[in-house]
């Protein structure tokens, strides 16, 4: 079977498809690509089905050499990408001949690249998905230097039919993210709920595929919430803003635990998770009420 030999894996590279929904009762989250739109686009550019497994490359750099001719596309974050030393454009299908070095530099805009290859990455599926789940340990291990990642067989229809997709680099300034008031908003003082939507927050460095800590002015629980004591554990979803005793919200992401005991003050609109996945540590964001 054909494969890509990884020369430089970078800080964190994992195999991701669109996830494994439906297993929360087993304690397994949906997992999958954090920027689902970027993965779908990369697959369309090389003629794959949108749900085909790609590589999620956090920050970069990344480098590898394949042993057969393939088409590839790099989407999501923006940085220098080259094949055989020659630059190629992002969001554009590119031909990579066997033996040519594919190199992806550190991300200059955004945080996560998505690398699709014609035929997809043919690792073994677990519970119907090829995604790596870092919290549960399900799926393939994170990619390391020297790994050989199998490449699936390309279908004759997989010749790229789309030359380029309209694109712009992920936003570098303050990003506005839509939020829906959550099921436990009444556990917080009215001033805290207002502050959530009027204040400016920053993505903390304590962030990964499980969750992202926000930095800002802590949110305070209401007097009634203090009287209630602790909240029993309840189901969690990606995009939920849990607020621990520190008062600083944590946004749950794809590899989140399926239950949690901290109150959820709000839930990020599902369409905003792609944008949130490209925020860089220290980048500022504001929240607005989502339209239902």
Order of alpha helices (4+ residues) and beta strands (2+ residues): beta-beta-alpha-beta-beta-beta-beta-beta-beta-beta-beta-beta-beta-alpha-beta-beta-alpha-beta-beta-beta-beta-beta-alpha-beta
